[in-house]
Amino acid sequence: QQQVKQSPQSLIVQKGGISIINCAYENTAFDYFPWYQQFPGKGPALLIAIRPDVSEKKEGRFTISFNKSAKQFSLHIMDSQPGDSATYFCAARARILGGADGLTFGKGTHLIIQP
Amino acid sequence: NAGVTQTPKFQVLKTGQSMTLQCAQDMNHNSMYWYRQDPGMGLRLIYYSASEGTTDKGEVPNGYNVSRLNKREFSLRLESAAPSQTSVYFCASSELGPLHFGNGTRLTVT
């Protein structure tokens, strides 16, 4: 059972355009929704995150939009640059007994920004 | 300023061989995790350790064992490797916040 569904699987955007990646979740116990960015040969790194009590969070060119009633959230990359080319993962957290962070990841979006 | 360090970076095993993947973090985090990443599958949790002395199964634990050696180190063992365990393995740590990942071990089982 896939608890976090991510789309599209791959995305090509022209330089300067807006990249949009969408995720949907099912478990209402999720309390934290991060996005991770991964470059080839590297581990994922936290990009931006949101909690369900806000509808939008912006950090520079990156914005998360969150719709609690629809159980959906999305990442928008404004003015996309070739350096943004990477794989992006959405995730959702349900706290595990003992304090560990039980992140469930989407399957990832391979983003290519064409110059 | 190492963060999460994984060794080795690459490994090739024959079916049935065993090996241990090592992970160490220098951020004094209580929680540590092992994930595997496969094309089109995202990251799936194998085992985690909420704190020193405890370990628990994640989503895909079959064929693996773990040891939380101390607060810094969390190892993943494959007792009898199978081709289905060909993957990239990531270790991560956290302390009531975001997960910090290592750069992975690329494992091929032939």
Interface residues (C-beta under 8 A of the other chain):
Chain A: Q6 Q9 P34 G41 K42 G43 P44 A45 L46 A49 F89 I96 L97 G98 G99 A100 D101 G102 L103 T104 F105 G106 K107 G108
Chain B: V4 N30 S31 Y33 G40 M41 G42 L43 R44 L45 Y48 S49 A50 S51 T54 D56 F90 A92 S94 L96 G97 P98 L99 H100 F101 G102 N103 G104
